[in-house]
């Protein structure tokens, strides 16, 4: 178990990469706080992993809200005694529209989830890391942005326009 005794918070944990991350992390020995808006899916995830040696604690929260970002970090520390890693994975894929049709409201909602939320969570996590003397963060949107940048750079200009 490569991650034995690690305490990890994963946002966007109810589906996709977040859910897969929680499953893998728990199987590798980590104790995980799984965070998402959809409680039913979080409960199903925790149920599917109950036979594993490590613990999954679910937190129904909205990463666009600072109070939820701080509470999920506090929950990890309260549940496991520490925080080792924060995985910012939450995203919005529901009701997406082409940029020319996107409303200001949708734009702000997306920015709150993929920029403000991870920053609020990282701020709280880094405060814990400094107090503990260790810790790490990962944000999937940053990795995705790098991939998109590389793809766009190699596309012919006429296709980008």
N, C-alpha and C positions, 0 to 999 in steps of 0.2 A: 504494500500500500504506500504509494509515493507521497500521498498527502495526509498521512496520519497526523492527527493533532492540529491540522490547519482549520481555521475558522474563516469561511468565505461567504460573502454576500453576493448574490446574483440577481440582477434586475431583469425584467422581461422573461421571467422563469416559467411562465405558464404555457409557452409554445416555442416552436422553432429552435434556434440556436441556444436560447436561454434554458429551455427544458432539457435539451441534449447536454448542455454544459453541467447542469445540476446532476443529471444521471451519471455522467462520467466522473465528476468530482467526488460524488458520494461513493461510487464504486472504487475510487482510488484512495478512500479513507478520510475525506474531508467532512467536516460538519458544516452544513450549509443553511443560510437563511435565504429562502426562495421568495422573491418579491415580484408581485404582478398585481394588476387590477382585478383579475378574474379569480375569485376565491374558489369556485368549483374546480377549476383546472389545477389550482395549487393543491387543493385537497386530494385530487386524483393522483397528482405527482407524488405527494408525500406518502399516500397509500401504496403506490407501486414500489416505493423504496423502503418500506417499513422492515423488510427482512434483511436489509443491509446493516452492517455493524455500526455505521455512523448515523448521526441524527440530521433530520431535515426539519427545520422550523419554517412555517409559512408566515408571510406578512402580506396582507392585502393592503396595497398602497399605490399611490400615483406619484411617479418620480418627478412630475412637473410641479409638485408641491414640496417646498423646502422642509416643512415639518415632517413629511413622510420620509424624505431622504435622511434626515437626522435620526428619526425613530428607528429605521431599519438598521442603521449602524449601531445604535444603542441596544437594539434587540440582540444583535450578534454578540456584543460584549457581555450583556446580561445573561444570555443563554450559554455561551461557551467560554466566558472569561477573558476573551481577547478577540481581536480582528486581525486576520492575516492578509486577506486579499479582498478587494472590491472589484467585481466585474460589472461594469456599466454596459448592459446589453439592451435595455429597453428601447423600443422604437415605436413608431406609428405606421401601420400599413393599412389600417382601415380607412375607407373613404378618401383615399388619395386621388388627386386630380392633376392633370397636366399643369405645369407652372403658369401658363397663360390663363388658366381658369381657376387657379387657387385663390381663395379669399384671404384677406388679411387675418381673419380669425384662425383659419387653418394654418397659415404660416406661423403665427404666434404659438399655436398649440404644438406644432412640430418642433419649433425652436425650444420651447419649454421642456419638451421630452428629451431631445437629443443634445441640447447644449446646456441650458440652465440646470436641469435635473442632475446630469452627471457632475457638473461643477459643484453644485450644492452637496452632493454625496461625497465627492472627493475632498472637499473642504473639511467636512466632518470626519471622514476616514483619516485624513492626514493628521488631524488633531489627535486622534487615537494613536496613530502610528508614532507620532512624536513622543507621546506619553509612554508608549510601550518600548520604543527604540527600534521598531521594525514594522514592515508592511509593504504592500504593493497595490497598484490599481491597474486596471485594463479597461479600455473603452472600445467597444466594437465599432462604433461610428467613426472613430479615428482611423481604424484599419480599413474600413470600407472607403473612406474618403481618399486614402492613399491609392487604393486599387482603382477607383474611378478616375483619379488624376492620371494614372498611368495609361488607362484605356483611352482617355480623351486625347492625351498627348500623341498617341499613335494613330488616331483616326485622321483621314484626309480632311482638310479644311471644309470642303464642300459638303461632306456628311455632317459635320458639326453645325453648319448653318442650316 
